[in-house]
Amino acid sequence: MSALQIIALVVCGAVTLVAIALFARVIRHFLSVFRLGQPDATRTGDKGTRTMTLLREFLGHTRMSRLPVVAVAHWFTMISFGVLFLTLVNAFGQLVEPDFALPLIGHFFPYEWITEFFAWTGLVGIVALIAIRQKNHPRSAAGEGGRRSRFFGSNFWQAYYVEATILGVTICIISLRALEYALGQATGDEHATALHYPLTAWLGAGFGGSVSTLETVIVVVAAVKILISFAWMITISLTPTMGVAWHRFLAFFNIFFKRHADGRTSLGELQPLMVGGAPVDFENIEELDEDAALGVGKVEDFTWKGLLDFSTCTECGRCQSQCPAWNTEKPLSPKMLIMTLRDHAQAKSPWLLASESEREGLGDEAKALSEVPLIGDTGYSITDPLAAYNPHGPDAVIDQDVLWSCTTCGACVEQCPVDIEHVDAIVDMRRYQNLIESAFPNELGGLFKNLENKGNPWGMAARARLDWAKDLPFPVKILGQDVDSADDVDYLFWVGCAGAYEDRAKKTTRAVAELLDQAGVSFAILGDGESCTGDSARRAGNEFLFQMLAQQNVETLNEVGATKIVVTCAHCFNTIKNEYPQLGGKYEVVHHTQLLNRLVREKKLVPVARPAGGPGASPKSSLKNVASTAETVTYHDPCYLGRHNGVYAPPRELIGALPGVELKEMERTKEKSFCCGAGGARMWMEEKLGTRINTNRTEEAIATGAERIAIGCPFCRVMLSDGLTAAQSEGKAEEVEVVDVAQMLLAAVKRPGPEAPAEAEASEPTPDPEPAPVA
């Protein structure tokens, strides 16, 4: 061996040993940190299904498909990382013998084809990803200091280092293959043909020089490849917060341990309040230790899966780009929230992992960090969003405005390619603030009081729950009065608080009742026996108030024998369908758009076109005839109907069944739909930071040119109506209106008789009054 080969072997061997030792150490560190989290036994069942989910998401890149170009480039880059590992082994052999080839497969041409194919596609893929990062760099984003870039707040040096590593390794592999071909040609090797070098022979043909020169260059390039690879391993081993690198290892586990084994997105129901891995309710709360944390007040209060979530974040910013709070200049960035929790967990871990005696030697700084509250006042200002995140304190890790800006719309969770569960983390922190610290926005105090004392957010009397049914042309049956059991009717109609009390939502309630009656579907309501489902209380963090309301409702529903329930509120739909089973209430729950769409398909409801200006048509200055010809409609997806429950088609099919009505989709629709701003108890809080979410969404709807904004949730109706009122005051949308899909269907189905045009006019929706305060 030459001196060069000896030096290369010594240097590469030493670096490799150091890298492996450091990598083993950091793996042990990760496991120790994850063990600091609270237990969660729900993540390990049904391993076969979980394995299939992992393979599907990994090989199919199903979570990456929202950005197709990125998905393709990332897929080839990712696969090349695994497929090309043996080229690293081969490089060690080339330090000793430049013409070295792996035994058995080294000259097996299918293996060589695969190697060269993924070397080139890995190179092209990483170049594409580099270009995409630069195109979307914050310096290229218009306005607000680059805030519109999904990479705003990401660690760029880490991303650049990872990209440079992959670029360097793929270039080395291609160069080595070309040099091997050139050396084989020079020595007369029978394998030096296009069959064995299908994509590099052309490059190798251009390499000249003697055999010794080619051998020297191979040794140098092989050493460079090895050093690049293991320098990367050393770097990430010394930087456990380097999510852009660590996600390629941790993502497999994060996907495997996601909430649903079958791969469903971790949305819909919230996880129960847990202490020590067991759910907490009124029955066992007295058994808890005095210092038991209700929710998350310290980073170690998160479950081990939560800590794994934080370390898996790759800082791609997809969640940030979709977040309604971030897009309206509020401090909440789901990405930076997760990054900060990750950095804080790693910074605090030496203290948490140390014994009492060891902690004395860690110094005052470590002790001070251990006492920093998770939520508080960081000194954030709207002109400096990064100030809302400080993993090292001293006043708080996360600003309180970050926590309370979330609408729990689920866009972050739906977008995340590695299945991080942001909403669960936010709600768990809200639970601690609520139940332990009693620290929540002032407006929520009134909400909680109304829910506790009156059973509805408005604080109105229970007897008023039936006011919506006055003057209907048929009697509405009440369970316990007109009907003994829910078995005697087809559906229990859950009216909901908004549907009973809010003037605009009452129109939807009446429309659904009329449509069910016309279709011959029998239904009954609970009347004053109904109470708020508790959705807002739970998402605001007041878990015990939710449990009180939910248990009361579950007992009532079970007493009347409810099995099939139809609801008009997306939040009620999600809560009864997905969360009441946690309390013993399992029902078949359908949203009114689903049921009405089924009735239309079954011809029990038949929409009929009515000419504009004909019987029942309204003057242009008032609400237009819903079924008039050439009407354009845009549909807003409620977050808790769409993203949380995957109901996208039924409302659109209903609109498509209306003769003469054209659906115009907004740019952000279905999975990417933009929130109205009401979820996560934000309906009851003032929006003091940035611009209004509902205004942002309403302007997008107006931009479609549609004459009508169709909705399927009373919360959305309130928010979009308010946004429309603001737009109309500025003269932006004088003839646009917000209406529920059920009202549109009723107007198309209900044909006035020749003697009753006035009745038909009255049956149509009337212009919404000035929005009343909702809190």
C-alpha positions in Angstrom: 0.0 0.0 0.0 1.1 3.5 -0.7 1.6 6.2 2.0 -1.6 7.8 0.7 -3.6 4.7 1.3 -2.2 4.2 4.8 -2.9 7.8 5.8 -6.4 7.5 4.3 -7.1 4.3 6.2 -5.9 5.7 9.5 -7.8 9.0 9.2 -11.0 7.4 7.9 -10.8 4.6 10.5 -10.3 7.1 13.4 -13.2 9.3 12.2 -15.4 6.3 11.7 -14.8 5.0 15.2 -15.4 8.4 16.8 -18.6 8.8 14.7 -20.0 5.4 15.7 -19.2 6.0 19.4 -20.9 9.4 19.4 -23.8 8.1 17.5 -24.3 5.3 20.0 -24.1 7.8 22.8 -26.7 10.1 21.3 -29.1 7.2 20.7 -28.9 6.3 24.4 -29.4 10.0 25.2 -32.6 10.1 23.0 -34.0 7.1 24.7 -33.3 8.6 28.1 -35.0 11.8 27.2 -38.1 10.0 25.8 -38.3 8.0 29.0 -38.7 11.3 30.9 -42.2 11.6 29.3 -45.4 10.3 30.7 -46.5 6.8 29.8 -48.9 6.2 26.9 -49.9 2.6 26.4 -52.2 3.4 23.5 -49.4 3.6 20.9 -48.2 0.1 20.7 -51.2 -2.1 19.9 -52.0 -3.7 16.5 -48.3 -3.8 15.4 -49.2 -5.5 12.0 -51.5 -2.6 11.0 -48.9 -0.1 12.2 -46.2 -1.7 10.2 -48.4 -1.5 7.1 -49.1 2.1 7.8 -45.4 2.8 8.1 -44.6 1.1 4.9 -47.4 2.9 3.1 -46.4 6.3 4.3 -42.7 5.7 3.8 -42.7 4.1 0.4 -45.8 5.9 -0.9 -44.8 9.2 0.6 -48.6 9.7 1.2 -48.0 12.5 3.7 -45.8 14.4 1.3 -48.2 14.4 -1.7 -49.6 17.9 -1.0 -46.4 19.3 -2.7 -45.9 16.9 -5.6 -42.5 18.2 -6.9 -41.1 18.2 -3.4 -42.6 14.7 -2.8 -40.9 13.2 -5.8 -37.5 14.9 -5.2 -37.6 13.9 -1.5 -38.6 10.3 -2.3 -35.6 9.7 -4.5 -33.3 11.5 -2.0 -34.7 9.4 0.8 -34.5 6.1 -1.0 -31.0 6.8 -2.1 -29.9 7.3 1.5 -30.7 3.6 2.2 -30.0 2.0 -1.2 -26.6 3.6 -1.5 -25.3 2.6 2.0 -23.3 -0.3 0.4 -21.3 2.2 -1.6 -19.9 3.4 1.7 -18.8 -0.1 2.5 -17.3 -0.4 -0.9 -15.4 2.9 -0.4 -13.5 1.4 2.6 -12.4 -1.5 0.3 -11.2 1.0 -2.3 -8.9 2.6 0.2 -7.0 -0.8 0.2 -7.6 -1.9 -3.4 -8.8 0.9 -5.8 -10.5 -1.8 -8.0 -12.3 -3.3 -5.1 -15.9 -4.5 -5.6 -18.2 -6.1 -3.0 -18.3 -9.9 -3.1 -21.1 -11.5 -4.9 -23.0 -8.4 -5.8 -20.2 -6.0 -6.7 -20.4 -6.7 -10.4 -24.0 -8.0 -10.4 -25.4 -5.7 -13.1 -28.9 -5.3 -11.6 -27.3 -4.0 -8.4 -25.0 -1.7 -10.4 -28.0 -0.4 -12.3 -29.9 0.3 -9.1 -26.9 2.0 -7.6 -26.3 4.3 -10.5 -30.0 5.1 -11.0 -30.4 6.2 -7.4 -27.1 8.0 -7.3 -28.2 10.2 -10.2 -31.8 10.6 -9.0 -30.6 11.3 -5.5 -28.3 14.0 -6.9 -31.1 15.5 -9.0 -33.5 15.2 -6.1 -31.2 17.1 -3.6 -30.5 19.8 -6.2 -34.2 20.3 -6.7 -34.8 20.5 -2.9 -31.9 23.0 -2.6 -33.5 25.1 -5.4 -36.9 24.9 -3.7 -35.5 26.0 -0.4 -33.8 29.0 -2.0 -36.9 29.9 -4.0 -38.9 29.9 -0.8 -36.2 31.5 1.3 -37.5 34.2 3.7 -35.5 36.8 1.8 -37.5 36.0 -1.3 -40.9 36.2 0.5 -42.8 39.4 0.0 -43.3 41.7 3.1 -43.2 41.1 6.8 -39.6 40.2 7.0 -40.0 37.0 5.1 -42.8 35.7 7.4 -44.7 34.3 4.4 -42.0 31.8 3.8 -42.7 28.4 5.3 -38.9 28.3 6.1 -39.2 31.4 8.3 -37.7 30.6 11.7 -36.0 27.3 10.5 -32.3 26.6 11.2 -30.7 27.3 7.9 -27.2 26.3 8.6 -28.4 22.9 9.6 -30.4 22.5 6.4 -27.5 23.8 4.3 -25.2 21.3 5.9 -27.5 18.3 5.3 -28.1 19.4 1.7 -24.3 19.8 1.1 -23.6 16.4 2.7 -26.1 14.6 0.4 -24.9 16.6 -2.6 -21.3 15.7 -1.8 -21.9 12.0 -1.2 -23.9 11.6 -4.5 -21.2 13.4 -6.5 -18.6 11.1 -4.9 -20.6 8.0 -5.7 -21.1 9.0 -9.4 -17.4 10.0 -9.6 -16.2 6.8 -8.2 -18.4 4.8 -10.6 -17.0 6.7 -13.5 -13.4 6.3 -12.2 -13.9 2.6 -11.8 -15.0 2.4 -15.4 -12.0 4.4 -16.5 -9.6 2.1 -14.5 -11.3 -1.0 -15.8 -10.8 0.3 -19.4 -7.1 1.0 -18.6 -6.5 -2.5 -17.1 -8.7 -4.4 -19.5 -11.2 -5.4 -16.9 -14.1 -7.4 -18.6 -16.7 -5.6 -16.4 -15.8 -2.1 -17.8 -18.7 -2.0 -20.2 -22.0 -0.1 -20.5 -23.8 -3.1 -19.1 -22.1 -2.6 -15.8 -21.8 1.2 -15.9 -25.0 2.1 -17.7 -25.2 5.8 -16.5 -21.6 6.6 -15.8 -19.6 5.0 -18.7 -20.0 8.1 -20.7 -18.5 10.1 -17.9 -15.7 7.6 -17.2 -14.8 7.7 -20.9 -13.6 11.3 -20.4 -11.3 10.5 -17.6 -7.7 10.1 -18.8 -4.4 9.4 -17.1 -2.4 6.4 -16.1 -3.5 3.4 -14.0 -1.6 4.8 -11.0 -3.1 8.2 -11.4 -6.6 6.7 -11.6 -6.0 4.6 -8.5 -4.8 7.6 -6.6 -7.8 9.6 -7.5 -10.1 6.7 -6.5 -8.5 6.5 -3.1 -8.8 10.3 -2.6 -12.5 10.4 -3.7 -13.4 7.3 -1.6 -11.7 8.9 1.5 -13.6 12.1 0.8 -16.9 10.2 0.6 -16.2 8.4 3.9 -15.1 11.6 5.7 -18.2 13.5 4.5 -20.5 10.7 5.7 -19.0 10.3 9.1 -18.4 14.0 9.7 -22.2 14.3 9.2 -22.7 11.5 11.7 -20.4 13.3 14.2 -22.2 16.6 13.6 -25.7 15.2 14.2 -24.5 13.2 17.2 -23.3 16.4 18.8 -26.5 18.3 17.8 -29.6 16.3 19.0 -31.8 19.3 18.1 -30.9 19.0 14.4 -34.3 17.9 13.3 -33.6 18.3 9.6 -31.1 15.5 10.0 -32.7 13.4 12.8 -36.1 13.1 11.1 -34.6 10.5 8.7 -34.2 8.2 11.6 -36.9 9.2 14.1 -39.7 9.6 11.5 -40.1 5.8 11.2 -40.9 5.5 14.9 -43.1 8.6 15.0 -45.2 7.2 12.1 -45.3 3.8 13.7 -46.5 5.1 17.0 -49.1 7.6 15.6 -52.5 7.7 17.3 -54.3 5.5 14.9 -52.7 2.3 13.8 -54.6 2.4 10.4 -52.9 5.7 9.5 -55.8 8.1 10.0 -54.6 11.6 10.8 -54.5 12.4 14.5 -57.5 14.7 14.5 -61.1 14.4 15.4 -61.3 13.5 19.1 -58.9 15.0 21.6 -57.0 12.6 23.8 -58.4 12.3 27.4 -56.7 14.1 30.2 -54.1 11.7 31.4 -52.0 11.4 34.6 -49.4 8.7 34.8 -50.8 7.1 31.7 -54.3 6.7 33.0 -57.4 8.9 32.1 -58.6 11.3 34.8 -62.3 11.9 35.5 -64.5 12.8 38.4 -64.4 9.3 39.7 -60.7 9.0 40.2 -59.5 12.6 40.7 -59.6 12.3 44.4 -57.0 9.5 44.2 -54.4 11.6 42.5 -51.3 12.9 44.4 -51.4 16.6 45.4 -48.6 17.4 43.0 -50.1 15.5 40.0 -50.0 17.7 36.9 -53.3 18.1 35.2 -52.2 18.8 31.6 -48.7 19.9 30.7 -47.0 22.5 32.9 -43.4 21.3 32.3 -41.8 19.7 29.3 -41.5 16.4 31.2 -45.3 16.4 31.6 -45.7 15.5 27.9 -46.0 11.9 27.0 -43.0 10.1 25.6 -44.7 10.3 22.2 -44.9 14.0 22.6 -41.2 14.2 23.2 -40.6 12.0 20.2 -42.8 14.4 18.2 -40.6 17.3 19.0 -37.4 15.6 18.1 -38.8 14.4 14.8 -39.7 17.8 13.4 -37.8 18.4 10.2 -38.6 22.2 10.1 -40.1 22.0 6.7 -42.8 24.6 7.6 -45.8 23.0 6.0 -47.7 23.4 9.2 -46.7 27.0 9.5 -47.7 27.8 5.9 -51.2 26.5 6.5 -51.8 27.9 10.0 -54.6 30.5 10.1 -53.0 32.2 13.2 -49.6 32.6 11.5 -51.2 33.7 8.3 -52.9 36.6 10.1 -49.9 37.9 11.8 -50.3 36.2 15.2 -47.4 34.7 17.1 -48.4 31.1 16.8 -46.2 29.1 14.4 -46.8 25.3 14.9 -43.4 24.7 13.6 -41.6 27.1 15.9 -43.7 25.9 18.8 -42.5 22.3 18.3 -38.9 23.4 17.6 -38.9 25.4 20.9 -40.3 22.5 22.9 -37.6 20.3 21.3 -34.8 22.7 22.2 -36.1 23.2 25.7 -36.4 19.5 26.3 -32.8 18.9 25.2 -31.6 21.9 27.2 -33.4 20.8 30.3 -32.5 17.1 30.0 -29.2 17.2 31.8 -31.0 18.5 34.9 -33.8 16.0 34.5 -31.5 13.1 34.0 -29.1 13.9 36.8 -29.4 12.6 40.3 -29.8 15.0 43.2 -26.1 14.9 44.0 -25.2 15.4 40.4 -27.5 18.5 40.0 -25.3 20.4 42.5 -22.5 20.4 40.0 -24.6 21.5 37.0 -24.5 25.2 38.1 -27.1 27.9 38.7 -27.9 28.3 35.0 -29.1 24.7 34.8 -31.1 25.1 38.0 -32.7 28.3 36.7 -33.6 26.6 33.4 -35.3 23.8 35.3 -37.6 26.4 37.0 -38.6 28.4 33.8 -42.4 28.1 33.3 -43.5 26.6 30.0 -46.1 29.3 29.4 -45.8 33.0 30.3 -44.6 36.4 29.1 -41.6 36.2 26.8 -41.6 39.9 25.9 -43.1 39.1 22.5 -44.1 41.9 20.2 -46.0 41.6 17.0 -43.0 43.0 15.1 -40.8 40.3 16.4 -42.6 36.9 16.3 -39.4 35.0 17.1 -39.4 36.6 20.6 -42.5 34.5 21.5 -40.2 31.4 21.6 -37.4 31.1 24.1 -36.3 27.6 25.0 -33.9 28.9 27.6 -36.3 31.3 29.4 -35.8 33.3 31.6 -39.4 34.4 31.9 -41.1 31.6 29.9 -40.5 29.1 27.1 -43.7 29.9 25.1 -45.6 33.2 25.1 -49.1 32.9 26.3 -50.4 34.6 23.1 -48.9 31.6 21.2 -51.0 29.2 23.2 -54.3 31.1 22.9 -54.0 32.0 19.2 -54.7 28.4 18.1 -58.1 27.6 16.6 -57.4 23.8 16.7 -58.3 23.7 13.0 -55.9 20.8 12.5 -54.2 22.2 9.4 -50.8 21.6 11.1 -51.5 18.0 11.9 -53.0 17.3 8.5 -50.0 18.8 6.7 -47.2 17.3 8.8 -45.3 14.7 6.8 -44.0 13.0 9.9 -47.3 12.8 11.9 -46.5 15.3 14.7 -49.6 16.0 16.8 -49.5 19.7 17.4 -53.1 20.2 18.6 -52.8 17.6 21.4 -49.7 19.4 22.7 -51.5 22.8 22.6 -54.6 21.6 24.4 -52.6 19.8 27.0 -50.8 23.0 27.8 -54.1 24.8 27.9 -55.4 22.2 30.4 -52.6 23.0 32.8 -53.1 26.7 32.4 -56.8 26.3 33.1 -57.0 23.6 35.7 -53.8 24.4 37.7 -52.9 28.0 37.0 -56.4 29.4 36.3 -54.6 31.5 33.7 -56.8 32.0 30.6 -58.2 34.9 28.6 -60.8 36.9 30.5 -63.5 36.2 27.9 -63.4 32.5 28.7 -64.5 33.2 32.3 -67.9 34.3 31.0 -68.1 31.3 28.7 -67.3 28.8 31.5 -69.8 30.5 33.8 -72.6 30.3 31.2 -71.8 26.7 30.4 -71.7 25.6 34.0 -74.9 27.5 35.1 -77.0 27.6 31.9 -75.7 24.7 29.8 -75.1 27.0 26.8 -72.4 29.6 25.8 -74.9 32.5 25.7 -76.3 32.0 29.2 -79.8 31.8 27.9 -82.7 29.9 29.6 -83.2 26.3 28.7 -86.9 26.9 27.8 -85.7 29.1 24.9 -84.2 26.1 23.2 -87.6 25.4 21.5 -88.1 28.9 20.1 -86.6 28.0 16.7 -89.6 25.6 16.1 -92.3 28.3 16.5 -94.7 28.6 13.5 -93.4 25.6 11.6 -96.2 24.0 9.6 -95.8 20.7 11.4 -95.3 19.7 15.0 -91.7 19.0 16.3 -91.7 15.9 18.5 -90.0 16.1 21.8 -88.5 13.0 23.5 -90.1 12.4 26.8 -93.2 14.3 25.9 -94.4 13.4 22.4 -92.2 10.3 22.0 -91.2 7.9 24.7 -88.1 6.5 23.1 -85.7 7.4 20.2 -86.5 4.0 18.8 -89.8 5.4 17.7 -88.2 7.8 15.3 -85.6 7.6 12.5 -83.3 10.1 14.0 -82.7 12.2 17.1 -82.2 15.7 15.9 -79.4 17.3 18.0 -80.2 21.0 17.6 -77.1 22.4 19.4 -76.7 25.6 21.2 -76.2 27.8 18.1 -79.0 26.1 16.3 -81.4 26.9 19.2 -80.2 30.3 20.2 -78.3 32.1 17.5 -80.6 33.8 15.0 -78.7 33.0 11.9 -78.2 29.3 12.9 -81.9 29.0 13.6 -82.6 29.3 9.9 -80.5 26.2 9.3 -82.3 24.3 12.0 -85.7 25.2 10.6 -84.5 24.3 7.1 -83.3 20.9 8.1 -86.5 20.2 10.1 -88.6 21.1 7.0 -86.5 19.0 4.7 -86.7 15.9 7.0 -90.4 16.4 7.2 -90.8 16.6 3.4 -88.6 13.5 2.9 -90.8 11.5 5.4 -87.9 11.1 7.8 -89.2 11.1 11.4 -87.2 12.8 14.1 -87.5 14.1 17.6 -85.5 16.5 19.7 -84.5 16.7 23.3 -85.8 20.2 23.8 -84.7 21.7 27.1 -83.1 18.3 27.9 -80.3 19.1 25.6 -77.1 20.9 26.9 -73.9 22.1 25.3 -71.7 19.3 24.1 -68.7 20.9 25.8 -66.6 21.3 22.6 -65.4 24.9 23.4 -64.8 24.0 27.1 -62.5 21.1 26.2 -60.6 22.9 23.5 -60.1 25.8 25.9 -58.5 23.4 28.4 -61.4 23.2 30.9 -61.5 19.4 30.8 -63.7 18.9 33.9 -66.3 21.3 32.6 -66.4 19.3 29.4 -66.7 16.1 31.3 -69.6 17.5 33.4 -71.5 18.6 30.3 -70.6 15.5 28.3 -71.6 13.0 31.0 -74.9 14.8 31.4 -75.6 14.5 27.7 -74.5 10.9 27.5 -76.8 9.9 30.3 -79.7 11.7 28.6 -79.0 10.2 25.2 -78.6 6.7 26.7 -81.8 7.1 28.7 -83.9 7.9 25.6 -82.2 5.1 23.7 -80.6 7.3 21.1 -78.7 5.3 18.4 -78.9 7.6 15.3 -78.3 11.3 15.7 -78.3 14.0 13.0 -76.5 17.4 13.8 -76.1 20.7 12.0 -73.0 21.9 13.9 -69.6 20.6 12.9 -68.4 20.9 16.4 -71.3 19.0 17.9 -70.8 16.4 15.2 -67.2 15.8 16.1 -67.8 15.8 19.8 -70.7 13.4 19.9 -69.2 11.2 17.2 -65.6 11.0 18.3 -65.4 12.1 22.0 -68.6 10.9 23.7 -67.4 7.2 23.2 -64.7 8.1 25.7 -67.5 8.5 28.2 -69.6 5.6 27.2 -71.8 7.2 24.5 -71.5 5.4 21.2 -73.9 6.6 18.5 -74.2 6.7 14.8 -73.8 10.4 14.1 -74.4 12.1 10.7 -74.0 15.7 9.7 -77.0 17.2 8.1 -75.2 17.6 4.8 -74.5 13.8 4.7 -78.1 12.9 5.5 -79.6 15.4 3.1 -77.3 14.3 0.3 -78.4 10.7 0.9 -82.1 11.7 0.7 -81.4 13.5 -2.6 -79.7 10.5 -4.0 -82.6 8.3 -2.9 -85.0 10.7 -4.6 -86.8 11.5 -1.3 -85.9 15.1 -1.9 -85.9 16.3 -5.5 -84.4 19.8 -6.2 -86.3 21.6 -9.0 -85.1 24.6 -10.8 -87.2 27.8 -10.5 -86.7 30.6 -13.0 -85.2 33.8 -11.8 -88.0 36.4 -11.2 -90.7 33.7 -11.1 -92.9 32.8 -8.1 -91.0 33.0 -4.9 -88.1 35.0 -6.4 -86.9 38.0 -4.4 -86.1 41.5 -5.6 -82.4 41.9 -6.3 -82.0 44.1 -3.2 -83.1 41.3 -0.9 -81.9 37.7 -0.7 -81.9 36.1 -4.1 -83.8 33.0 -5.0 -81.5 30.2 -4.1 -82.4 28.0 -7.0 -82.5 30.7 -9.7 -80.5 30.0 -12.8 -76.9 31.0 -13.4 -76.2 31.3 -9.7 -72.6 30.9 -8.5 -71.7 29.5 -5.1 -68.5 28.9 -3.2 -68.3 26.4 -0.4 -66.4 26.9 2.8 -65.2 23.6 4.5 -65.7 23.7 8.3 -62.5 22.5 9.9 -64.4 20.1 12.2 -66.4 18.6 9.4 -63.6 18.5 6.8 -60.1 18.1 8.1 -61.1 16.5 11.4 -63.6 14.1 9.9 -63.0 13.9 6.2 -66.5 15.0 5.1 -65.8 16.9 1.9 -68.0 15.3 -0.8 -71.6 15.4 0.6 -72.0 19.3 0.8 -70.5 19.6 -2.7 -72.7 16.9 -4.1 -75.7 18.7 -2.6 -74.7 22.0 -4.2 -74.1 20.1 -7.5 -77.6 18.7 -7.3 -79.2 22.1 -7.4 -80.2 23.0 -10.9 -78.6 26.1 -12.4 -76.1 26.5 -9.6 -72.4 26.6 -10.3 -69.8 25.8 -7.7 -66.7 27.9 -7.6 -64.0 26.6 -5.4 -61.7 28.8 -3.4 -57.9 28.5 -3.7 -57.7 27.0 -0.2 -60.2 24.2 -0.1 -60.8 20.7 1.3 -57.7 19.6 3.2 -56.1 23.0 2.7 -59.2 24.9 3.6 -58.6 28.0 5.7 -60.2 28.3 9.1 -63.1 30.7 9.8 -61.4 31.5 13.2 -64.1 30.1 15.6 -62.6 26.8 16.6 -60.6 26.1 19.8 -62.9 28.4 21.8 -61.8 31.3 19.7 -65.4 32.0 18.9 -65.7 33.5 22.4 -62.4 35.4 22.5 -61.5 38.8 21.1 -59.1 38.7 18.2 -56.6 41.4 19.3 -53.5 40.4 17.4 -52.8 40.8 13.7 -55.7 40.8 11.2 -58.9 38.8 11.6 -59.0 35.2 10.4 -62.6 35.5 9.3 -61.9 38.6 7.3 -59.0 36.7 5.5 -61.3 33.8 4.6 -64.2 36.0 3.6 -62.1 38.0 1.2 -60.9 34.8 -0.4 -64.5 33.7 -0.8 -65.5 37.1 -2.3 -62.5 36.9 -4.7 -64.1 33.8 -6.4 -66.8 36.1 -7.7 -69.5 33.8 -6.3 -72.8 35.4 -5.3 -73.2 33.1 -2.3 -70.9 31.6 0.4 -72.3 28.2 1.4 -71.5 26.8 4.8 -72.2 23.7 6.9 -71.6 24.9 10.4 -73.2 27.7 12.5 -69.8 28.8 13.9 -68.6 29.3 10.3 -71.8 31.2 9.5 -71.3 33.6 12.4 -67.7 34.3 11.5 -68.1 34.6 7.7 -71.2 36.7 8.1 -69.3 39.1 10.3 -66.5 39.1 7.8 -68.9 39.8 5.0 -70.5 42.6 7.0 -67.1 44.2 7.3 -66.4 43.8 3.6 -69.8 45.2 2.6 -69.2 48.2 4.8 -66.2 48.9 2.6 -68.2 48.3 -0.6 -66.4 45.1 -1.5 -69.3 42.7 -1.8 -72.7 44.3 -1.8 -74.6 41.3 -3.2 -72.9 38.4 -1.6 -74.5 36.4 1.2 -73.7 33.6 3.6 -76.2 30.7 3.7 -76.2 27.1 4.9 -76.4 24.3 2.3 -79.6 23.1 3.8 -81.3 26.4 3.1 -80.2 26.2 -0.5 -81.7 22.8 -0.8 -85.0 23.8 0.9 -85.4 26.6 -1.5 -84.9 24.3 -4.5 -87.1 21.6 -3.2 -90.0 23.7 -1.9 -92.2 24.7 -4.8 -95.0 27.2 -4.0 -98.5 26.5 -5.1 -100.3 28.9 -7.5 -102.2 30.4 -4.6 -99.2 30.7 -2.2 -96.3 32.8 -3.6 -96.2 34.8 -0.4 -95.7 31.7 1.7 -92.9 30.6 -0.5 -91.3 34.0 -0.2 -91.5 33.7 3.6 -90.0 30.3 3.6 -86.8 31.5 1.9 -83.9 32.7 4.0 -84.0 36.4 4.9 -81.0 38.7 5.0 -79.0 38.1 8.1 -79.5 40.8 10.8 -76.6 42.8 12.1 -74.4 40.2 13.9 -75.0 40.0 17.6 -72.1 39.7 20.0 -71.2 36.0 20.5 -69.5 36.3 23.8 
